[in-house]
Amino acid sequence: MTKRFTPAHPVKCLGLFLVFLWTSLAWTQSAKQQTVALPPELEPVRAALEKYQDPLVAIHDGYLSTIGCADFPHDPQPGHEQYPRGAMGIHFLNPSLIGPSVDPMHPQILLYEPVGGKFQLVGAEWFVPLATGVKERPQLLGHPFWGPMEGHEPLMPIELKHYDLHVWLFKENPNGVFAPTNPDVNCTGYAYDVQMHSTHHLAATK
């Protein structure tokens, strides 16, 4: 006996369609919310770094992971950089880009957040060690760098004195797009969550 095909009830079909439509709209709205509102001068920087959403592309281009997720859960100490509580994430450093000057399109460091067993690109950092011979505090896009400061132990030697400037291109930061830490970046649950204190501030050269 041949089994006849019975169309689904129109009401059920409509219900399934509405569920699908609602899910699609919710996903689209979520994607829009994840797009960080940036000043116009940072839009080209974000576009240039978009390819590094895939950390394997970053590794191919010379960025090397420091493994540890830099986390600053404590209030800053006197005489230290006044970092708000938050995290920086996992640093991918490109040694070939280190020098006394900076290029906005080629930051020395990419910042990733561990999410569900993967790395999610959240920002970038321009990094200038004093050993490069830099003579004065760097500035980029009108923003002075933090520092000079000691290295962030234990993720780098304390002797690695430097200036740096973070930018949150791919994740909203309630403290500002150029804040050094982001309270919405989470290292909790990651095997190498490195909780640190604020870094000792050094006397500026100028």
N, C-alpha and C positions, 0 to 999 in steps of 0.2 A: 504494500500500500504506500503510495507516494504521500510524503508529509507536506502539507501545504504551508507556505510561508505566511505568517500572520503579522501584519505591520504592527509596530508598537503603538500604543494608545497615544493620540495627539497630545493629551495633557502631559503624559510622561516625557514625550519628546521635547515639549516646550520647557518642562522643568529641567531636563538635562542640558538644554541649550542655555538656559538662564544661569545654571551653575557654572557652565563653561565660560560664559561671558563674564560673570562676576569674578571668577578666578583670574581670567586674562586681564581684566581691568585692575584688579588688586596687584597683580604682578607688575603691570605697567606703572602703576602709581608708586610701587616700592622702588622700581628702577629709577624713576624720576627723583625720588627722595634721596637716593644714593649719589646723585650728581651734585657735587659740591659747588656752591655759588662762588665764583672767583672773580677778582678784579681782572679787567681785560688784559693786562700785561702778563698774567699767569696762564691764560688760555693756551698760548703757543707752547708753553712749557709742559702743560698737562698733555697736549696732543703729541708732543715729541716722546713723552714717557709712557704713553698708553700701551705700547707694545710690551712693556715690562710687567703688564698684568700677569703674563706667563713668566715665572721666575727662571725657567730654563733658558728663555731668551736673554734674560739678564746675565746668567752665568756664561752663555755663549759670547756675550759682548764684554766680558771681563769683570763683571761684578761677582765678588766672592762673599759667601755667607759667613757671618760671625757666629751663627747658630743660636746664641743666647738672645732672649727677648728682654730688652732693657726696660725695667719697670721701676718707677719712682713712687712708692706708696707713702713716703714719709714727707712731713713738712721740711722745707729747706732749713739748713743750719746757718747761723751767723757766719759771715765771711765766705759763704758758698754762693754759687749761682742760685738765683731765686726761682727755681723750677716749681711750678704748680704741681700738685699731685697728679699723676697720670703715667702713661707709658710712652716710649718711643717706638717699640716694636723691635723686629729683627733687622739688623743692619746688613746690607749687602754693599761692600766697599769695592770700588774700582781703583786700585793703586795707580794705574796709568794716568788718571785724571788729576792726581794730587800735584799742586803747585802753589805759588804765591798769589795767583789770580784765579778768578772763577768765571765760568761760562754758565749763564742761566739755563742753557739748553742741555748742559752736560754736568749734572750734579755728581759729586764724588760718591754719594751714598744713596741707595734706595731703601725705603722703609716698608717692611711687611708685617702684617698681623697674622698670627696663627689662628685659622678659623676652620674647624671641622677637619683637621688633618691636612689642610692645605695652607699655602701662604697667599694672603690677599694684599695687594699693593695699596698702601694708604698714603704714602708721602715720599719726600726726598729730603736730602740734607746736603748743603754745601759745607765742605770741611777743609780748613786751612791750618796745617801744623805750623808752629812758629819756626820749626827747623827748615821750612822752605825759604826763610829769609824775608817773610812778609814784614813790612816796616810800620804799618799802621792798621787799625781796625778795618777789616773789609766791610763794604756795603754792597747790597744788591737790590735793585729795584726800589731804592730809597730806604731800605731797612738795614740798620747796622747789625753786624754779627754779635752773638753772645761770646763772652770771653774777654781776654784770654783765660783759659782754665786748664787744670790738670786733666790727664786722661781718665776716662770712666772705668775705674777698676770694678770688677775683674775682667771686663770685656776688652780692655786695652791697658797697656802699661801706664802707670801714673805719670811717668816721665814724658808721655806724648802730649805736650802742651799745645793747645790749639784754639782757634776760633771756629764757631759753627753757626749755621742758620738752618732751621727746619722749615719745611713748608708742607701743609696738609692738602694735597691736590685731589685725593681720591676718597677722603673720609672727613666729614664735618668735624670741626674742633670748636667747642663752645668757648675756648679761651682765645681763639683767633687763628687765622690761617698760618701765621708765622710763629706761633707759640712753640716752645721747645718740647713740651709734652702734651699728650692728648688724653683726657680722662675717659674717652670713649674707646680707646685702644686697650684691648684686654690680653694679658699674657697668662691669665689663670688657666690651669689645666695643661698648659704646654710643658713638656718635660724639662725645658731649659729656661724657665722663668727666673731671670736674674734680678732680684730685688736689690736696689742700690739706694744710697743716699745722694743728695745733691753734691755736685762737684765743687771742689775748692777753687775760688776765684783768685786770679793772679792780678798783679798791677798791670794796667794797660800800658802799651808802648806809647800810644797817643790818644 
